[in-house]
Amino acid sequence: MTEPDELFTMRNQYWLGNYQLAINETNSLHRLPKHLVPVKDEFVYRAYLALGQYDIILGEIKDNSSTPIALRSIRILASYLSKSTSYEVALSNLENLGDEASRNTQSSVYYLILATLHAYGDNIKEALIVTEGQSTLELSAYAVQLLLRMDRVDLAQQRLALMKSVDEESTLTQLATAWVNLRLGDPKALADASGIYEDLSEKYAPSVTLMNGLAVSKMHQGLFEEAETHLQQALNKDSSNPDSLANMITVAYHLDRPTESITRLISQLRSKAPDHPLLVGLNNFEHAYDRMTAQLSSK
């Protein structure tokens, strides 16, 4: 008989983007088996990482060899994201833990953090290499995300098939299925993606991550007013979430919302995430337009 997973709810809340709920869940976890305590700590600090609360991580995780490798890895990434450490130094510090990680059977979080840092440096192929040979569902799910960023839907489907062979009902497998379906883009795939996001929202709680996923699936189906409703719910939860703001800008353009409303959303996004891909695209368009206008006026 399989033992109950006492961290089931915490893990799932984290994977679904309900980071504060994941942290709160630990308050009810008393008398955990000894082997689950470090796993709980890993998820708690990863949740703080996702929430951008780097000071907590840097203040509580000690930078010494007695600290578990997973927590040291989280600390290194927090140091980089808080701009306390350069990318090059952070990458070097992580790679220096490689030998120890190779001897540690509980080092999957190390590899996940290393792949994440490579991705922050736009080294997607290097990030993908890190996930190869790693059999955890989390690393496989991250590999699916990376492959989709590389527009290799075919390889993402293959990795997803491996996830399904391990645990088809896992929340991570369900999320990865939705990501792939969104990229496939046919009516059935989009409807299936919407269904996954709706089911997970009902089963757990409608996180910002889930609301954005559902909104994107509605946008692909041309249902922009429904997408707007879901994005408003996401912004009600977190008014400064970059993805919510970016998706709302896209929806606002399609629904021909007032220019001042769109301009305000763009200003909010620029203040929170100046390097967001949507802003980069808009800036490139504006520069191209300015160049064309200048060329025409000079003739």
C-alpha positions in Angstrom: 0.0 0.0 0.0 1.4 3.4 -1.0 2.1 5.8 1.8 0.1 9.1 1.8 2.1 12.1 0.4 2.0 14.6 3.3 3.4 17.3 1.1 0.8 16.7 -1.7 -1.2 19.9 -1.2 1.9 22.1 -0.7 3.6 20.8 -3.8 0.4 21.3 -5.9 -0.2 24.8 -4.6 3.4 25.7 -5.6 3.2 24.1 -9.0 0.0 26.0 -9.7 1.4 29.4 -8.7 -0.4 29.7 -5.4 2.9 30.4 -3.7 1.6 32.0 -0.5 -0.9 29.2 0.0 2.0 26.7 -0.4 3.9 28.6 2.4 0.8 28.7 4.5 0.2 25.0 4.1 3.5 24.3 6.0 1.9 25.7 9.1 -0.3 22.6 9.3 2.5 20.2 8.7 3.4 18.9 12.1 5.6 15.9 12.9 6.7 15.3 9.4 8.8 12.2 8.7 12.5 13.2 8.9 13.1 12.6 5.2 10.3 15.1 4.2 11.6 18.0 6.2 14.3 19.1 3.7 11.8 18.7 0.9 9.4 21.0 2.7 12.1 23.5 3.2 13.0 23.4 -0.5 9.4 24.2 -1.6 9.1 27.0 1.0 12.2 28.8 -0.1 11.3 28.2 -3.8 7.9 29.8 -3.1 9.7 32.8 -1.5 11.9 32.9 -4.6 8.8 33.0 -6.9 7.3 35.8 -4.7 10.4 37.8 -5.1 11.1 37.8 -1.4 14.8 37.4 -1.8 15.8 39.0 1.5 14.1 36.1 3.4 16.1 33.6 1.5 19.4 35.4 1.8 18.8 36.0 5.5 17.8 32.5 6.5 19.8 30.2 4.3 23.4 30.0 5.4 26.1 30.1 2.8 28.3 27.2 4.0 29.0 23.6 3.2 26.7 22.2 5.9 23.7 23.7 4.2 21.9 21.2 1.9 22.9 21.7 -1.8 19.3 22.4 -2.8 19.1 25.3 -0.4 22.5 26.7 -1.4 21.3 26.6 -5.0 18.2 28.5 -4.2 20.3 31.1 -2.3 22.6 31.6 -5.3 19.6 32.2 -7.6 18.1 34.6 -5.1 21.4 36.5 -4.9 21.4 36.8 -8.7 17.7 37.9 -9.0 18.2 40.4 -6.2 21.1 41.9 -8.2 23.5 41.1 -5.4 25.5 38.8 -7.7 26.3 39.0 -11.4 25.1 36.4 -13.8 28.6 35.1 -14.4 29.4 34.8 -10.7 26.1 33.1 -9.9 26.6 30.6 -12.8 30.2 29.9 -11.6 29.0 29.4 -8.0 26.3 26.9 -9.2 28.6 25.0 -11.5 31.1 24.7 -8.6 28.5 22.6 -6.8 28.3 20.2 -9.8 30.6 17.5 -8.4 28.7 17.4 -5.1 25.4 17.3 -7.0 26.5 14.3 -9.0 27.2 12.4 -5.8 23.9 13.4 -4.2 20.8 11.4 -5.1 18.5 14.2 -3.7 19.9 17.0 -6.0 17.1 17.4 -8.5 16.5 21.0 -7.2 20.1 21.8 -8.0 19.7 20.8 -11.6 16.4 22.7 -11.8 18.0 25.9 -10.5 21.0 25.5 -12.8 18.7 25.1 -15.8 16.7 28.1 -14.7 19.8 30.3 -14.4 20.9 29.2 -17.9 17.4 30.2 -19.2 17.7 33.6 -17.5 20.9 34.1 -19.5 19.0 33.1 -22.7 21.2 29.9 -22.9 18.2 27.7 -23.6 20.2 24.9 -25.2 22.4 24.7 -22.1 19.4 24.7 -19.9 17.9 21.9 -21.9 21.1 19.9 -21.6 20.9 20.1 -17.8 17.4 18.5 -17.9 18.6 15.6 -20.0 19.0 12.4 -18.0 17.0 13.8 -15.1 13.8 11.7 -14.6 11.8 13.9 -12.2 8.5 15.3 -13.3 9.5 18.8 -12.4 12.6 18.7 -14.6 10.6 17.1 -17.4 7.9 19.8 -17.1 10.6 22.5 -17.3 12.1 20.7 -20.4 8.7 21.0 -22.1 8.7 24.7 -21.4 12.2 25.1 -22.8 11.4 23.1 -25.9 8.3 25.2 -26.6 10.5 28.3 -26.3 12.6 26.8 -29.0 9.5 26.1 -31.1 10.2 22.4 -30.9 6.7 21.3 -30.3 7.5 17.8 -31.7 10.2 17.3 -29.0 8.0 18.8 -26.3 5.3 16.3 -27.2 7.9 13.5 -26.8 8.9 14.7 -23.4 5.2 15.1 -22.4 4.6 11.5 -23.5 7.4 10.4 -21.0 5.7 12.4 -18.3 2.4 10.7 -19.0 4.0 7.3 -18.8 5.2 8.2 -15.3 2.1 9.9 -13.9 -0.6 11.0 -16.3 -2.8 12.5 -13.5 0.0 14.6 -11.9 -0.7 18.3 -11.8 2.6 18.9 -13.6 1.6 16.5 -16.4 -1.7 18.3 -16.7 -0.1 21.7 -16.9 2.5 20.5 -19.4 -0.4 19.1 -21.5 -2.1 22.5 -21.5 1.1 24.2 -22.5 1.6 21.9 -25.5 -2.1 22.2 -26.5 -1.9 26.0 -26.5 1.1 25.8 -28.9 -0.7 23.2 -31.1 -3.5 25.7 -31.5 -6.2 23.6 -33.1 -9.7 23.9 -31.8 -9.7 20.6 -29.9 -6.3 21.3 -28.3 -7.4 24.8 -27.2 -10.6 23.5 -25.7 -8.7 20.8 -23.9 -6.3 23.4 -22.5 -9.2 25.5 -21.3 -10.7 22.5 -19.6 -7.4 21.7 -17.8 -7.0 25.2 -16.4 -10.7 25.3 -15.4 -10.5 21.9 -13.7 -7.3 22.8 -11.8 -8.8 26.1 -10.7 -11.9 24.3 -9.3 -9.8 21.6 -7.6 -7.4 23.9 -5.9 -7.6 27.7 -6.2 -7.7 30.0 -9.2 -4.1 31.3 -9.2 -2.7 34.1 -11.3 -0.8 31.4 -13.3 -4.0 29.5 -14.0 -6.0 32.6 -14.8 -3.4 33.6 -17.3 -3.3 30.2 -18.9 -7.1 30.2 -19.2 -7.1 33.7 -20.7 -4.5 32.8 -23.3 -6.5 29.7 -24.4 -9.6 32.0 -24.7 -7.6 34.5 -26.7 -6.4 31.8 -29.1 -10.1 30.9 -29.6 -11.0 34.5 -30.3 -13.0 34.8 -27.1 -11.4 38.1 -26.0 -14.1 39.3 -23.7 -13.9 36.0 -21.7 -10.1 36.4 -21.6 -10.5 39.9 -20.3 -12.7 38.6 -17.4 -10.1 36.0 -16.4 -7.2 38.6 -16.6 -9.2 41.0 -14.5 -9.5 38.2 -11.9 -5.7 37.7 -12.1 -5.0 41.4 -11.7 -7.3 41.5 -8.7 -5.0 39.0 -7.1 -1.8 40.7 -8.2 -2.1 44.0 -9.9 1.6 44.1 -10.8 2.0 40.7 -12.4 3.8 41.2 -15.7 2.2 38.4 -17.6 -1.3 39.5 -16.5 -0.5 43.1 -17.6 1.0 42.0 -21.0 -2.0 39.7 -21.8 -4.4 42.4 -20.8 -2.7 44.9 -23.1 -3.1 42.3 -26.0 -6.8 41.8 -25.1 -7.4 45.6 -24.8 -6.0 46.1 -28.4 -8.3 43.4 -29.8 -11.3 44.8 -28.0 -10.5 48.4 -29.1 -10.4 49.6 -25.5 -9.7 53.4 -24.9 -6.2 54.5 -25.8 -5.6 56.0 -22.3 -6.5 52.6 -20.7 -4.0 50.8 -22.9 -1.3 53.5 -22.3 -1.8 53.1 -18.6 -1.4 49.3 -18.8 1.8 49.7 -20.8 3.2 52.2 -18.2 2.4 49.7 -15.4 4.2 46.9 -17.3 7.2 49.1 -18.1 7.6 50.0 -14.4 7.4 46.4 -13.3 9.1 44.5 -16.1 10.9 46.9 -18.6 12.5 44.0 -20.4 9.2 42.1 -21.0 9.0 40.6 -24.5 5.8 42.5 -25.3 7.6 45.8 -24.5 10.6 44.8 -26.5 8.3 44.0 -29.5 6.5 47.3 -29.1 9.7 49.3 -28.9 11.1 47.6 -32.0 7.9 48.4 -33.9 8.0 52.1 -32.7 11.7 52.4 -33.8 11.0 50.8 -37.2 8.0 53.2 -37.7 10.2 56.2 -36.7 12.9 55.2 -39.2 10.3 54.7 -42.0 8.7 58.1 -41.2 12.1 59.8 -41.3 13.0 58.1 -44.6 9.8 59.2 -46.2 10.0 62.8 -44.9 13.5 63.1 -46.4 12.4 62.3 -49.9 
